[in-house]
Amino acid sequence: MRNIKDKHITILGAVRSGIAAAKLAKKLDAIPFVSDYSAKLNSISELDELGIEYEVGVHSEKIFNSDFIITSPGVPSNASVILEAQSKGIKIISEIEFASWFCKGNIIAITGSNGKTTTTTLCTHTLNYCGVKTYAAGNIGVAFSEVVLDVKENEYVALEVSSFQLDFIDSFKPKYSVVLNITPDHLDRYDNDFSKYANSKIKINKNQNNGDYFIYNIDDSYLSKLDITNGEKIELSLNPLLNGTFVSYGIFYFKRSEKVESVCNISELKIKGEHNQYNAMSVIAVAKLIGVENWKIAEALSSFTGVEHRLELVRTLNGIDFINDSKATNVDSVWYALRSFQNPIRLILGGKDKGNDYSRIKELVSQNVKKIYAIGSSADTISKYFKSVVEVEKIDSFEEVIKKAYREAVDGELVLLSPACASFDMFESYEERGKEFKQIVMQLIK
């Protein structure tokens, strides 16, 4: 554990991870200062109670009177305050880097363009079900800094980590790194350069060495080309492998050091879809490497019902299923969603575009979608791209788009909210968007 007593630490951004980092710094006798450029700060009272100094609506020069800066994921790496700090030679780290300095347990770090939240939740559920004490934290909703001092030796923390958090790591070193997939996402934050985004994801492996594990999807076109030399490589595939978790004849197998074990049947999973098979395979790999018995893993996987806002069945009304996939904030997530259903789909698409390439889903939309209801700031873009493929209607009101889709749907169809975009043009978060969708759906009358 590092000694940060009396260190002056600036925290940029005062949302969940920033507040947690400030509280951890205060608890460890450092001197935190929180700076948030937004006009309001919901956590002012909490900071006041703890005696933590802060500023709102400005980034003052006081920011730079610090030993190092902790930046929140929401602060772009090319923000002027970041660039100025770098020009002054001030060290900048992410909240997961900071919290990792004080972690006595084992870190399971999970990243990827899609599936992070489901896999992190499934991993935590599976290990705890099997008697292995595990905390869930990171980008999943609980900051690493909130739980890190609770994690004891020989316990585990499953961390959902984003590219933004990995951009500013230094010594962050997971025992188990999981990379589920890498497809274009957040390109608005990476100068529209996929390689920059992908390189950020692979930083998860940066500090691993002998005794650590790099678990990755060998079927992914980008990951299959990587030459990883840090840690032991454990592969995931829908085809037989030399070393890792794979599928054969509907059964999950784990193979390592020439030993092949049957873990469980795919049919035992309650979460459906090919993408969830990869998520489950990564968890099987972690559990097997820890030493969990196969029958326990099988029981745990079969008892998991999924996560909120990810292909979540909200309600069936007059034979029409309403599916909340608000967490689908990129095109690849929508690709998985469209492949998960056989029914004709009425698709609610749109929000804040992050540099999307809709060609990825063009064929699936043509095959599976009856109509697109375009919402948010990207509605015009979506309408122009898909109007030659399928009927598209732009609707401003979120409530009206749901009601319109319901009025036009018939028995056997489904209404799918799978936006492919961030929520920030209309909502505070994808969670708020998903909850609003569910509330409106539950108020629909037969």
C-alpha positions as CSV (number, residue, x, y, z in Angstrom):
1,M,0.0,0.0,0.0
2,R,1.4,3.4,-1.0
3,N,1.8,6.2,1.5
4,I,-0.1,9.3,0.2
5,K,-0.3,11.1,3.6
6,D,-0.3,14.9,3.1
7,K,-0.1,14.6,-0.7
8,H,-2.1,17.2,-2.6
9,I,-4.3,15.4,-5.0
10,T,-6.6,17.0,-7.6
11,I,-9.6,15.1,-8.8
12,L,-11.1,16.2,-12.1
13,G,-14.8,15.4,-12.4
14,A,-17.2,14.9,-9.5
15,V,-19.5,12.2,-10.5
16,R,-19.3,8.7,-9.1
17,S,-15.6,7.7,-9.5
18,G,-14.4,11.2,-8.7
19,I,-16.2,11.5,-5.4
20,A,-15.1,8.0,-4.4
21,A,-11.5,8.8,-5.2
22,A,-11.7,12.0,-3.1
23,K,-13.2,10.1,-0.2
24,L,-10.5,7.4,-0.4
25,A,-7.8,10.1,-0.6
26,K,-9.2,11.8,2.5
27,K,-9.5,8.5,4.4
28,L,-5.8,7.9,3.7
29,D,-4.8,11.3,5.0
30,A,-4.1,13.0,1.7
31,I,-5.4,16.5,0.8
32,P,-7.9,16.1,-2.0
33,F,-9.3,19.0,-4.1
34,V,-12.2,18.3,-6.5
35,S,-12.8,20.4,-9.6
36,D,-15.8,19.9,-11.8
37,Y,-16.6,22.2,-14.8
38,S,-20.3,21.4,-14.8
39,A,-22.7,24.1,-13.5
40,K,-23.9,22.0,-10.6
41,L,-22.5,19.4,-8.3
42,N,-24.9,16.9,-6.7
43,S,-22.4,15.7,-4.2
44,I,-21.6,19.1,-2.7
45,S,-23.1,18.2,0.7
46,E,-21.1,15.0,0.9
47,L,-17.9,16.9,0.2
48,D,-18.8,19.6,2.7
49,E,-19.4,17.0,5.4
50,L,-16.0,15.5,4.8
51,G,-14.2,18.8,4.7
52,I,-13.1,18.3,1.1
53,E,-12.4,21.4,-0.9
54,Y,-14.0,21.8,-4.3
55,E,-14.8,24.1,-7.1
56,V,-17.7,24.1,-9.6
57,G,-18.1,25.7,-13.0
58,V,-14.5,26.4,-13.5
59,H,-11.0,24.8,-13.6
60,S,-8.9,27.2,-11.7
61,E,-5.1,27.3,-11.4
62,K,-5.4,25.6,-8.0
63,I,-5.8,22.4,-10.0
64,F,-2.1,22.4,-10.8
65,N,-0.9,22.8,-7.2
66,S,-0.9,19.1,-6.8
67,D,1.4,16.1,-6.5
68,F,-0.8,14.3,-9.1
69,I,-4.2,14.5,-10.8
70,I,-6.9,11.8,-10.9
71,T,-9.1,12.2,-13.9
72,S,-12.6,10.8,-14.3
73,P,-13.7,8.8,-17.4
74,G,-16.0,11.6,-18.5
75,V,-13.1,14.1,-19.0
76,P,-11.6,13.7,-22.5
77,S,-7.9,13.0,-22.7
78,N,-7.6,16.0,-25.1
79,A,-9.4,18.4,-22.7
80,S,-7.5,21.7,-22.3
81,V,-7.1,21.1,-18.5
82,I,-5.5,17.7,-19.2
83,L,-3.2,19.1,-21.9
84,E,-2.1,22.0,-19.6
85,A,-1.4,19.6,-16.7
86,Q,0.7,17.4,-19.0
87,S,2.7,20.4,-20.3
88,K,3.5,21.3,-16.6
89,G,4.8,17.7,-16.1
90,I,2.0,16.8,-13.6
91,K,1.3,13.1,-13.4
92,I,-2.2,12.2,-14.4
93,I,-3.8,8.9,-13.5
94,S,-7.3,7.3,-13.7
95,E,-9.4,6.3,-10.7
96,I,-8.8,2.6,-11.2
97,E,-5.1,3.2,-11.2
98,F,-5.3,5.2,-7.9
99,A,-7.5,2.6,-6.2
100,S,-5.3,-0.3,-7.4
101,W,-2.5,1.1,-5.2
102,F,-4.4,0.0,-2.1
103,C,-5.8,-3.3,-3.3
104,K,-4.7,-6.3,-1.2
105,G,-6.8,-8.8,-3.2
106,N,-6.8,-10.1,-6.8
107,I,-8.0,-8.0,-9.6
108,I,-10.1,-9.5,-12.4
109,A,-10.2,-6.7,-15.1
110,I,-12.8,-7.0,-17.8
111,T,-13.0,-4.9,-20.9
112,G,-14.2,-5.0,-24.5
113,S,-16.5,-2.9,-26.7
114,N,-19.5,-5.0,-25.7
115,G,-20.4,-7.4,-22.9
116,K,-18.4,-5.8,-20.1
117,T,-21.3,-5.2,-17.7
118,T,-22.9,-8.6,-18.2
119,T,-19.5,-10.4,-17.9
120,T,-18.5,-8.5,-14.8
121,T,-21.9,-9.2,-13.1
122,L,-21.8,-12.8,-14.2
123,C,-18.3,-13.2,-12.9
124,T,-19.1,-11.8,-9.5
125,H,-22.3,-13.9,-9.3
126,T,-20.5,-17.1,-10.3
127,L,-17.5,-16.7,-8.0
128,N,-19.7,-15.7,-5.0
129,Y,-22.1,-18.6,-5.7
130,C,-19.1,-20.9,-5.6
131,G,-17.8,-19.6,-2.3
132,V,-15.1,-17.2,-3.7
133,K,-15.6,-13.8,-2.1
134,T,-15.8,-11.3,-5.0
135,Y,-16.7,-7.6,-5.3
136,A,-18.0,-6.0,-8.4
137,A,-16.8,-2.5,-9.2
138,G,-15.4,-0.1,-11.9
139,N,-17.5,1.1,-14.8
140,I,-20.4,-1.0,-13.6
141,G,-21.7,1.5,-11.1
142,V,-19.6,1.1,-8.0
143,A,-16.3,2.9,-8.2
144,F,-13.2,0.8,-7.4
145,S,-12.3,3.4,-4.7
146,E,-15.5,2.7,-2.9
147,V,-14.7,-1.0,-2.2
148,V,-11.0,-1.3,-2.5
149,L,-10.2,-1.1,1.3
150,D,-12.8,-3.9,1.9
151,V,-11.1,-6.4,-0.4
152,K,-8.9,-8.7,1.7
153,E,-6.0,-10.9,0.7
154,N,-7.2,-14.0,-1.2
155,E,-10.4,-12.2,-2.2
156,Y,-11.3,-10.9,-5.6
157,V,-12.7,-7.8,-7.3
158,A,-14.2,-8.0,-10.7
159,L,-13.6,-4.7,-12.4
160,E,-15.5,-3.4,-15.5
161,V,-12.9,-1.1,-17.1
162,S,-13.4,1.2,-20.1
163,S,-10.8,2.5,-22.6
164,F,-11.1,5.9,-20.9
165,Q,-10.0,4.4,-17.6
166,L,-7.2,2.5,-19.2
167,D,-5.9,5.6,-21.0
168,F,-4.3,6.8,-17.7
169,I,-3.0,3.7,-16.0
170,D,0.6,3.4,-14.9
171,S,1.1,0.4,-12.6
172,F,-2.4,-1.1,-12.8
173,K,-1.8,-4.8,-12.8
174,P,-4.7,-7.3,-12.9
175,K,-4.2,-11.0,-12.0
176,Y,-6.7,-11.8,-14.7
177,S,-7.3,-9.6,-17.8
178,V,-10.3,-10.3,-19.9
179,V,-10.8,-8.8,-23.4
180,L,-14.1,-9.8,-24.8
181,N,-14.0,-8.1,-28.2
182,I,-12.7,-4.9,-29.8
183,T,-14.9,-3.2,-32.4
184,P,-15.3,0.5,-33.3
185,D,-16.7,2.6,-30.4
186,H,-16.1,6.0,-28.9
187,L,-14.2,7.1,-32.0
188,D,-15.3,10.7,-31.3
189,R,-12.9,10.5,-28.3
190,Y,-10.1,8.9,-30.3
191,D,-9.8,11.3,-33.3
192,N,-11.9,8.8,-35.3
193,D,-8.9,6.4,-35.2
194,F,-9.8,2.8,-34.4
195,S,-6.2,1.9,-33.7
196,K,-6.0,4.5,-30.9
197,Y,-9.1,3.1,-29.3
198,A,-8.0,-0.5,-29.6
199,N,-4.5,0.3,-28.2
200,S,-6.2,1.8,-25.1
201,K,-8.1,-1.5,-24.6
202,I,-4.9,-3.6,-24.8
203,K,-3.3,-1.5,-22.1
204,I,-5.1,-3.8,-19.7
205,N,-2.2,-6.3,-20.4
206,K,0.5,-3.7,-20.0
207,N,1.9,-4.6,-16.6
208,Q,1.0,-8.3,-16.5
209,N,3.8,-10.9,-16.2
210,N,4.4,-14.5,-15.2
211,G,1.6,-15.8,-13.0
212,D,-0.9,-13.5,-14.6
213,Y,-3.5,-14.4,-17.2
214,F,-4.6,-12.7,-20.4
215,I,-8.0,-14.1,-21.4
216,Y,-9.2,-13.1,-24.8
217,N,-11.6,-13.9,-27.7
218,I,-9.5,-15.5,-30.4
219,D,-12.5,-15.3,-32.8
220,D,-12.4,-11.5,-32.7
221,S,-10.8,-10.2,-35.9
222,Y,-8.7,-7.7,-34.1
223,L,-7.7,-9.8,-31.1
224,S,-6.8,-12.8,-33.2
225,K,-3.9,-10.8,-34.8
226,L,-2.4,-9.6,-31.5
227,D,1.0,-10.8,-30.4
228,I,0.6,-10.8,-26.6
229,T,3.7,-11.8,-24.6
230,N,2.7,-10.6,-21.1
231,G,1.2,-13.3,-18.9
232,E,-0.3,-16.7,-19.9
233,K,-2.7,-16.5,-22.8
234,I,-6.1,-18.2,-22.4
235,E,-8.3,-18.2,-25.5
236,L,-12.0,-18.1,-25.9
237,S,-13.7,-19.6,-29.0
238,L,-16.8,-21.2,-30.5
239,N,-14.4,-23.8,-32.0
240,P,-12.0,-26.3,-30.3
241,L,-8.8,-24.8,-28.9
242,L,-5.4,-25.8,-27.7
243,N,-5.6,-23.7,-24.5
244,G,-8.8,-22.1,-23.2
245,T,-12.6,-22.2,-23.1
246,F,-14.4,-23.4,-26.2
247,V,-17.7,-24.9,-27.5
248,S,-18.1,-28.3,-29.0
249,Y,-21.5,-29.9,-29.7
250,G,-23.3,-27.5,-27.4
251,I,-21.0,-28.0,-24.5
252,F,-18.5,-25.6,-22.8
253,Y,-15.1,-27.1,-22.4
254,F,-12.0,-25.8,-20.7
255,K,-8.6,-27.0,-21.8
256,R,-5.2,-26.3,-20.2
257,S,-2.0,-28.2,-20.2
258,E,-3.5,-31.0,-22.3
259,K,-6.3,-31.6,-19.8
260,V,-9.8,-31.2,-21.3
261,E,-12.8,-30.8,-19.0
262,S,-16.5,-30.6,-19.7
263,V,-18.0,-27.7,-17.7
264,C,-21.7,-27.4,-18.7
265,N,-24.2,-27.3,-21.5
266,I,-24.9,-24.1,-23.3
267,S,-28.6,-24.9,-22.9
268,E,-28.2,-24.4,-19.2
269,L,-27.6,-20.6,-19.7
270,K,-30.6,-18.4,-19.2
271,I,-29.0,-15.5,-21.0
272,K,-29.3,-16.2,-24.7
273,G,-27.3,-15.2,-27.7
274,E,-23.9,-15.9,-29.2
275,H,-22.4,-12.9,-27.4
276,N,-23.5,-14.3,-24.0
277,Q,-21.7,-17.6,-24.9
278,Y,-18.4,-15.6,-25.1
279,N,-19.3,-13.8,-21.8
280,A,-19.9,-17.2,-20.1
281,M,-16.7,-18.7,-21.6
282,S,-14.6,-15.9,-20.1
283,V,-16.1,-16.4,-16.7
284,I,-15.5,-20.2,-16.9
285,A,-11.9,-19.5,-17.7
286,V,-11.5,-17.2,-14.6
287,A,-13.3,-19.7,-12.4
288,K,-11.2,-22.7,-13.6
289,L,-7.9,-20.8,-13.2
290,I,-9.0,-20.0,-9.6
291,G,-9.7,-23.6,-9.1
292,V,-13.5,-23.8,-8.9
293,E,-15.1,-27.2,-9.5
294,N,-17.1,-27.7,-12.7
295,W,-20.4,-28.6,-11.2
296,K,-20.4,-25.4,-9.1
297,I,-19.6,-23.3,-12.2
298,A,-22.5,-25.0,-14.0
299,E,-24.9,-24.3,-11.2
300,A,-23.9,-20.7,-10.9
301,L,-24.2,-20.0,-14.7
302,S,-27.6,-21.6,-14.8
303,S,-28.9,-19.4,-12.0
304,F,-27.9,-16.1,-13.6
305,T,-30.8,-14.2,-15.3
306,G,-29.0,-11.2,-16.8
307,V,-28.5,-7.5,-16.1
308,E,-30.8,-4.6,-16.3
309,H,-30.9,-2.6,-19.6
310,R,-29.3,-5.4,-21.6
311,L,-31.8,-7.3,-23.7
312,E,-34.2,-7.1,-20.8
313,L,-37.7,-8.3,-21.3
314,V,-39.9,-5.6,-19.8
315,R,-43.4,-6.8,-20.7
316,T,-45.4,-8.7,-23.1
317,L,-48.6,-6.9,-24.1
318,N,-51.1,-8.2,-26.6
319,G,-48.5,-10.6,-27.9
320,I,-45.9,-7.8,-28.4
321,D,-42.6,-8.1,-26.4
322,F,-40.9,-4.9,-25.2
323,I,-37.2,-5.3,-24.9
324,N,-35.0,-2.8,-23.0
325,D,-31.5,-2.8,-24.5
326,S,-30.6,0.8,-23.5
327,K,-27.1,-0.3,-22.7
328,A,-26.5,-0.9,-26.5
329,T,-24.6,2.4,-27.0
330,N,-22.7,1.3,-30.1
331,V,-23.5,-0.4,-33.4
332,D,-21.9,-3.7,-32.5
333,S,-24.2,-4.1,-29.5
334,V,-27.2,-3.6,-31.8
335,W,-25.7,-6.3,-34.1
336,Y,-25.8,-8.8,-31.3
337,A,-29.3,-7.7,-30.3
338,L,-30.7,-8.1,-33.8
339,R,-29.2,-11.6,-34.0
340,S,-30.8,-12.6,-30.7
341,F,-34.5,-12.6,-31.8
342,Q,-36.4,-14.5,-34.5
343,N,-39.5,-12.2,-34.3
344,P,-40.0,-9.2,-36.6
345,I,-38.5,-6.1,-34.8
346,R,-39.6,-2.5,-34.5
347,L,-36.4,-0.8,-33.6
348,I,-35.9,2.4,-31.6
349,L,-32.6,3.7,-32.7
350,G,-30.7,6.9,-32.0
351,G,-29.2,9.3,-29.5
352,K,-25.8,11.0,-29.4
353,D,-23.8,9.4,-32.2
354,K,-20.2,8.5,-31.4
355,G,-18.9,8.1,-34.9
356,N,-21.1,5.1,-35.8
357,D,-20.7,3.0,-38.9
358,Y,-24.2,1.7,-39.5
359,S,-23.1,-0.6,-42.4
360,R,-22.3,-3.2,-39.7
361,I,-26.1,-3.7,-39.1
362,K,-27.5,-2.9,-42.6
363,E,-28.1,-6.5,-43.7
364,L,-29.6,-7.5,-40.3
365,V,-31.9,-4.5,-40.4
366,S,-33.0,-5.5,-43.9
367,Q,-33.7,-9.0,-42.7
368,N,-35.2,-8.6,-39.3
369,V,-36.5,-5.0,-38.8
370,K,-40.0,-4.0,-39.8
371,K,-39.5,-0.3,-39.1
372,I,-36.9,2.0,-37.4
373,Y,-38.1,4.8,-35.1
374,A,-35.2,7.4,-35.1
375,I,-34.7,9.5,-32.0
376,G,-32.3,12.1,-30.7
377,S,-29.6,14.2,-32.3
378,S,-28.7,11.4,-34.7
379,A,-32.2,10.9,-36.1
380,D,-31.4,12.7,-39.4
381,T,-28.3,10.6,-39.9
382,I,-30.1,7.4,-39.2
383,S,-33.0,8.3,-41.4
384,K,-30.7,9.2,-44.4
385,Y,-28.7,5.9,-44.0
386,F,-31.6,3.5,-43.6
387,K,-34.4,5.0,-45.7
388,S,-33.5,2.9,-48.7
389,V,-33.4,-0.3,-46.5
390,V,-36.5,-0.1,-44.3
391,E,-39.2,2.3,-43.3
392,V,-37.9,5.0,-41.0
393,E,-39.8,7.6,-39.0
394,K,-38.2,10.4,-36.9
395,I,-40.0,11.2,-33.7
396,D,-38.9,13.8,-31.2
397,S,-40.8,12.6,-28.0
398,F,-39.4,9.5,-26.3
399,E,-42.8,8.7,-24.9
400,E,-44.5,9.1,-28.3
401,V,-42.0,6.9,-30.1
402,I,-42.8,4.0,-27.7
403,K,-46.5,4.5,-28.0
404,K,-46.3,4.8,-31.8
405,A,-44.3,1.6,-32.0
406,Y,-46.9,-0.2,-29.9
407,R,-49.8,1.1,-32.0
408,E,-48.2,-0.1,-35.2
409,A,-46.9,-3.5,-33.8
410,V,-48.9,-6.7,-34.2
411,D,-49.0,-10.0,-32.3
412,G,-45.7,-11.8,-32.6
413,E,-43.5,-8.7,-33.1
414,L,-41.3,-7.0,-30.6
415,V,-40.4,-3.4,-29.8
416,L,-36.7,-3.1,-29.2
417,L,-34.9,-0.1,-27.7
418,S,-31.4,-0.7,-28.8
419,P,-30.1,2.8,-29.6
420,A,-26.5,2.3,-30.9
421,C,-25.8,5.7,-29.4
422,A,-25.0,7.4,-26.1
423,S,-27.9,8.9,-24.2
424,F,-26.5,12.3,-23.3
425,D,-28.6,14.3,-25.8
426,M,-31.8,13.3,-24.1
427,F,-30.9,11.7,-20.8
428,E,-28.2,11.7,-18.1
429,S,-27.3,8.1,-18.7
430,Y,-28.3,4.9,-20.5
431,E,-29.7,3.8,-17.1
432,E,-32.1,6.8,-17.0
433,R,-33.1,6.1,-20.6
434,G,-33.8,2.4,-19.9
435,K,-35.8,3.2,-16.7
436,E,-37.8,5.8,-18.6
437,F,-38.5,3.2,-21.4
438,K,-39.7,0.6,-18.8
439,Q,-41.9,3.1,-17.0
440,I,-43.6,4.2,-20.2
441,V,-44.0,0.6,-21.3
442,M,-45.6,-0.5,-18.0
443,Q,-48.1,2.4,-18.4
444,L,-49.4,1.2,-21.8
445,I,-53.0,0.0,-21.8
446,K,-54.2,-3.1,-23.5
